[in-house]
Amino acid sequence: MPSSPSSSSALASSSSEAAAKGLLDWQVTMISGSISGALATLARQPIQRLKWIRQVGPVEPVPYAVVLQRTLAEGGVLALFRGSTAGIFRNIPHSSIVYTMCATAQDAAKGPWQAS
């Protein structure tokens, strides 16, 4: 899907703002990868938590709605995020490295004959 002129100009302006602040392109990519890793972990954590509780629970399958009600009754909304610290500390470095390596490989594959 081609990008619209406004989105490419917004990207260029944010890149130039980062350059003005002294950040290199790979640093911006690493920071955005870290943020996306943290947000992705927090977004999927409640579902993962319910799945884990259901897996270690009784032998008979319990519906997710029942597991959700019990979890919220026992610990409130924060109970859905219990155990997410380890996942965040694992996914932040992973996402930042993967995003940076993909962007670097993409730039290296362009070659001198293509405009950047």
C-alpha positions, 0 to 999 in steps of 0.5 A: 500500500503506497504511503500518502504524501502527508504520511511521508512528510510527517515521517520526514519531519519526525526524522529531521526532528530526531536528527536535530536532537542528535539522534541517529536513524538507528537510534530512533529505530531502536527506541521505537522498537523498544516502545512497540515491544513493551506495548505489544507485551502489555496488549496481549498480557491479559489474554496470556494470563487467562490462558495460563490460569486456565492451563494450570487449573482443574482438569475439566476445561473452564470457560474463559469468561469464568476464568476472567470473572474469578481473576477480576474478583480475586485481584482486580484489573491488575491481576490480569497483568501479573507476571508481565514484568518478565515478558516486558524485560524479554521483549523490549531488547528483542524488539529493539534489536529486530527492528534495528536489524531489519531496517539496517538490512533493508537499507543495505539491500537498497544499494547505491543505485536506488534513492533513499 
